[in-house]
Amino acid sequence: MNFNLDKYIEDGLFLLSKLVSFETVLNQYDPKSDAPFGKENKEALHFMLDYAKHDGFLVFNDHNYAGHIEFGKGKETLGILAHLDVVPVEGQNWNTDPFTLTIQNDKLFGRGTIDDKGPLVAAYIAMKMLKDNGFEPKKQIRLIMGCDEESGSRCLTHYFKENKLPEFGFSPDADFPLIYGEKAHMTYVIEGNVDDKEIVYEMICGTRLNVVPAKATMKLKKDYKKEYQEFLKKNNYKGEIIGEDYVAYGIASHAMVPEKGLNAAFILFQFLDEVESTKLSSFFTTYFTFDPFGKKMGYDLYDEEMKELTSNVGIINIKNGKVWVGVDCRVPRESHFEKMKSCIEQATNSVGLTAKIEGFGGYHYVDPKGFLVSTLLHAYQDITKDTKSKPITIGGGTYAKFIKNAVAFGPMLPGREDGCHIANEYMLMDDFKIMIQVYAKAIYELTK
C-alpha cells in the first residue's frame, strides 16, 4: 500500500508532544487508587484512548493499569505492546525541558521520545494510515499500552487477567532489525547494619534498578573535603561539595548496557577506599566498583547466543545505621541463577550483610527462522533497504516476554546513539518517519 506520509507526520508530532508533556514517572504504586501508577500515567492513557476513539478505533481501559486501541476482526490477534511510563530525570543534566518536545537540528528531544512514547505514536500512526486507506485486516490488531513497564510491568499482568493473550506480536521498544531473544533477569537486595567504625553515615544514590545512577551524595563523620576535591581533579571525575554533601556525577545508561555508563556511587567508594578504607568501602571495591559484567562477584557468565551477563548497582541507601543496596542483572540463561546465588551469598556473608533475591524473569526466545521473524525482517528490509543488519539478542526485558510468539521490533536503527534512560534523550525526525513506514508494512503483512 502507498501512503502520503507527510500528511500524517504533523498528527504524529502533535501526539508525541502531548505524550512527552505528561510526566509519567512512577513515584508510588497504589492498587487501591483509580490511578494505580499515578495521575500522570492515568491522564496519558486517557488522552491516547480518547484520541483513538475520536479517530474511529475501538478502545478499552483496564482500570488505568493499561489499555488498548483495536482495529480489525479475526480469530487471531496481533498484539503491539508499548508503554507510556518513563524513567526519572533526577540527577541528569538536560539541555532542554525533558517534558517538552523540543525539535533542534531534526532531533526530537524529550523523555520518552525513543523509550517508548515515540515508538508507541509511530505504531498508532501506522494503524491510522492503514485504516484511513481502507485496509481491512483478516486478524484483530491491538495496540496495547501499559503504564508500568519501567518498574515491573504490573500493568500488563493486570491487563492479561481480563484480556486474552494475542497469538503473536511485537514490542516497538528495542532495536531494528529485531530482537528474537531476551536474557533472563534477576534483581537482588543487599542489606544490613552499618558498622560503627564506618565514616559514612549517609549515602543516597539512584532511583531505579534499571538505570546506571548518574548522581550520588554522601555525608561523612570526618572532614575530607580538601582530599575529595584533590581526588576529583586527579582522576578527572565530576563532583562537588555542597554544604556537608560530597557529590559525585557519573553517566547514566540503561542497566542492560551498564558498560556505557559510569556509576556515580563507584566514584565515592573509590575515594573512601583511598582516604580511609573501611569494611563497607572495601566490600564495594572488592565486589562491585567499575565492573559491569560481574567478574569481581564471580558470576561473569556467558552464552554464545545470549552473550555476557551484565550487573548494575542501581540503588544505594545508607541512613540511620542501615544499608540497602539494589542490584539488577541481565542473565544469559536461567540455568545460571544457582551459580549467582552462591556467589552473592559468599560475598555478603563475608562482611555480615544479607542478600535476598527480589525477582526472577525467564529468558525469552522466538525461532529466528519462523514466520513472525521472517515477516518482520522483510518489512524492515523493504523500507530501509538494509539487508546487512541481522536479528540479535539483548539484555533488555521488553513487553514481548508476555507473549510466547512475540519479539522486540525497533525503534533504534543500527548505528544510532542509544539515548534510552539518559539525559537529552532524542529521536531523529527521519527515523520517526522510517519507523512509521516499517510498522505500517509489518502490520499489513502480518494481518492481510
N, C-alpha and C positions, 0 to 999 in steps of 0.2 A: 504493500500500500504506500502511496505517495502522500506526503503531508506538507502543508505550508507551515513550516516550523516557526518562522518569525512571529506569526500572529499569536503563538502560544507562549513565547518567551516572556512577554510582558505579564501575562497571567501568572506564570511560574515565579517571576521575581516578586510580584506582589505577595503571593502566598509565602514565599521564603522570608520576605521582610517581616510579615506578620508573625510567623512562627519563631523567628530569631528573637523577636521582641518579648516573647514570653520567657521568663527566667525559670525554666523548667528543671531546676536543680533540686533534687530530693534533700530536704532537711530533716524530715521526720515522717515515718510511716505510721499511719493511724487507720487500721482496718475498720474502725467503728465510724469513721468520718465519711461524708459523701464526697470527700476529696482525699482518698487514701494516700496519695503521693504528693499532696499539696495543692494549693489553689491554682498555681500557675500551670501545672500539668493538666489539671481539670479544664481550665479555660482553653488551653491549646488544643486539647482533644475536642472540646465542644466547637471550637472555631472550625477545625477541619471537617467535622461531621456536618455542621450547618452549611458550610461552603459546598461540600459534595452533594448534599441533599438539594441545594438550590440548582446545582448542575444536572440534576435528574438521576443521581445514583441512589440506590438503597443504602441505608446506613443503620448501624447498630452500636449501641453504647452499653458496655458491660460494667455498669455501676462505677464508671470513671476509672476503672482499672485499665481498660483497653477498649478499643472499638474497631469496627471495620467499615469499609466502603466497598460495595458489592456491585458487580456488573456481570450479566450473562446468566445462562441457565445450563444445567447439565448434571449428570450423576457424579462427575469428578470435580474437584475444586483445586484451582491453582492458588496457593497462598503466597502473598508478597508481604514479608514481615519486616516492618520498620519501626523505629522508636522515636518518641517525641522528647524524652528526657535527655539531659546533657550533664557532663561533669562540671564541677565548680571551676570558677576562675580565680578563686582566692590564692594569693601568693604568686600570681602570674602578672607580668608587666605587658599589658596590651597597648598598642599604639592607637587603637580606636575603641569605641564603646563596644564591648563584646556582645551586648544585647541590642545593638542597632546594626542592621545590614548596611555595610559600607562598601561601595564599589570604587576601587582605585586600581588603575592600570589593568583593567579587565580581570581583577581578582575580587571575589565576593567574600569580604571579611565578616566574621561573626561566629559566636559559639553555636555549634551545630550545623554550620554550613556544609561540612563534609561528614559529620558524625552526629545525627543521622537525618537532620531535617532537610538538607539539600537533596539527598537521595530519595527521601520519602516524597518530596514535592515532585521530583523527576518522574518517579513511578506513577504518581497521581496524574500528572500531565500526560504521560504516555497512555494511561487508561482513557483519559478525556479525549485525546486525539482519536483513538480507535473508535470510541463511542460516537463522537461527532461525525466521523466519516462513514458511519453506517455499518461498522463491523459487528457481526452477530456471532459471538463465540459459542462453540459447542460445549464448553465447560464453564463452570462458575469461576469468576475471578474475584478474589477478596484481597484488598489492601488492608492488612491487619496492623493496627498502630498501638503499641504499648507505651506505658508511662514509667517503666522501672527497669529498663534493660541494663543501665549502668550500676544498679545496686541489687541485683539478684534475680531479675525477671519474674518477680511475684505477679506482675501484671498478666503475663500470658499463662502462668499456672492457673490463675483465677479464670481467665477467659476460656481456656480449653475445658474447664469443668462444665461449661454451658454450651460450648460450640464444638462441633466435630473437628478433628484434625484434618487438614487438607491432605489429599493423596500425594501431592508433590508441591514444590515451591522453591522460592529463593529469597534471600535477605540482602537488600542493597546496602550492606554495612561492612564491606571489607575491600577487596581488590578485584580488578579485572586482570586477566580474562575471567577467572572464577576460582573459588576455594572449594575443593572437594573433600578436604579433611581438616578437622579442628582438634587440637590437642585436648587431653583431659585437663581438669582444673582442680587444684587443691588450694584451700586457704587454711592457714593455721594461726593461732594466737599464742604468744609467749607472755606470761605474767608472773608477778611475784612481788616480794618486798625489796625495797632499796636498802642496801647496807648503810649503816650509819656513817661509815667511813667515806661514802661517796661524796664528791664535791658538787655533783649535780643535784639540785633539789627541785628543778622543774625543767622539762623539755616538752615542747609541742611541735609536732611535725606531721603533716599530711591530713587529708580529709577523706580519701578514697583508697581502697586497697589496689584498685586497678590503674592508679596513676603514680608515676615516679614523682615524689614530692619536690617542688621547686623552692620551698622555703622551710626553714627550721629555726626555732628560737629556744634558748635555754637560759636559765639563771644559775649562778654558781655561788657556793658558800665562801669562796675566796676571790680576791680581785686579780684577774689575769687579763684585764682589758688591754694593757700595753702589749702583752705577749700575743694576744689574739690578733691585734692589728698587724703585728710583725709577721705572724703566721699567714694571714691572708695575703699579704704582699709577697712573701717568699714563694708561696705556692700558686700565685695568680688566681686565687679564688675571689668570688664576690661575697661581701658581707659587711656588717657594720655593728657598731654598738649603739643601741637605743635605750637610754636610761640604764637599767640593770640587765637588759636583754642582750645576749650575744646572738646575733642573727647571721644566718648563712643562706646564700642564694645558689640554688643549683639550676638544673634544666629539667623541665617536665617532659615526660613522654608516656606513651601507653605502656602498661605493665607487660604486654606481650613482647615488647622490644625495649626492655629496660637499659640495654646497652647504648641506646640512642639518647638517654638522659643522664643526668647527674643528680644523685640523691643528696639533697641538702643536709640531711642528718649525718651522712657519712663524713662530710666536711667537719662537723662539730666533733664527732667521735675520733677522727684522726687528730684533731687539735688536743682533745682531752688526753688521748693516749701519749701524746708527746709532752704535754706540760705537766701532767700528774696522773700517771696510769693507775686505774682502779679496776676492780673486778668487772664492773659494768662496761667500761670503755674497752677493756681487754676482750670481753666477750664479743662485742660488736666487731672489733677489728680482726679478731680471730676467725669469726664465722660469717660475717656479712659484708663489711665495707668494700665498695668498689668491685663487687663480684656479682654480675647479673645472671650467672649460669649455675650457681650453687656449688662451685668447686670447693670453696672453703668449708661448707657444711658437709660435703661428701656425697651430695646427691646430684652431681653433674651427669645426668643421664642423656642418652642419645638414641635415636632411632633413624634409620636410613631414610624412611619416607616422611616421618613427622618431625624430624630434626631435633635440635637440642632443647633441654629443659631450660626455662627461664624462671628467675626468682626475684621478686620485688618486695622490699620492706616498704609498705605503703603508708603505715601509720605508726607513730611512736608517741606515747603519752606517759610522761613521768611526773607525778604530782602526789603530794601528801604521803610520801613514803612508799608509793606503789609504782610499778612499771607495767605498761601494757603495750605490746607490740603486735601488729598485724602484718602477715606476710601472704603474698599472692604468688602462686606458682602455676605455670603452664607446663603440663607434663606430657611427654611423648605418648606414653601408653598407661592404661590403668594398672597394668601389672607392676608398675614402678612405685605404686603407693606404699607398699610394705617396706621397701628399701628406704624411702623417705622418712617414714615414721621412726624407723630405727635410728637414723642419723639425727633427727630432730631431738629425740629423747636423750640420746647420748650427749649432745651438746648442751641442752638446757639443764640436765641433771648435774653436769659438772660445775655449775655455778649456783645451784639451789633454786633455779627457776622451774616453772612447769609449762608444758606445752599442751595445747588442745587443738585437735583438728576441728575446724569450724564447718568446712564444707567440701564436698566432692562433686565433680561433674565429669561424666563419662566422655570419652573421646567420640567424635562424630566422623563418619566415613561414608561416602557415596561412591559407587562404582564410577571411576573416571572414564570408562568406555560405554556407559549406559546412555539411554535416550535423553535423560534430562541434561547431563553434562554436554553431550554432543550437540543438542539443540541450542543451548545457551552459548556454547563456544562458537557455533556457526553464526549466531546472531551478532555476537561481538565482532567476529572477523568480518562479517558482511558490512557492518557500519564503519569500522575503524580501518579496515584493510590490513590490520596487524595479524599476520599468521605466524610470527616468530614466538610470541609470548605463549607460555604453556600454563595450564591449570596447576595450582600449587596447594600446599597445606600451610596452615598458620597456627599461631599460638592463641589468637583471639578466640573468644567464645561469642558466637552470634545467635540470634533467634533461630537460625537454621537447625540447631540441635533439637528443637521441639518436634520437628517432622523428620521421619526416617529418611524420606527421599527428598531432601532439600539441601541446597548449597548456598554459600555466600557468593554474591554476584555483583561486583563493583562496590563502590563507585570509583575507587582510586585507580587511575590509569598507570600502566607500567612506567617507571622512571620519575613519577611525580614525588614531590616532597610530602611526607606524611605529616599532616597537621592535626591529627586526632589527639585530643586531650591536652594540647599545649596552647600557649599564648599565640595570638594572631592567627587562629585557625582560619583557613580560607579554602575556597574552591575557585578554580579558573572558570571564567564565563564560557569559554569554548568547551570545557569538559562538561559543564552543565548541559549544553546543547547536545553533546555526544551521548551522555547517559540517557537523556530523554529518548533519543532515537534508538539506542540499543535496547532499552526496556520495552519500547513500543514493538520493535521487531521480535523480541523474545516472547512477549505476551501473545502476540499474534501467532507465532509459530507453535507455541505450546497449546493453544486453545482453539485453533481454527478448525 
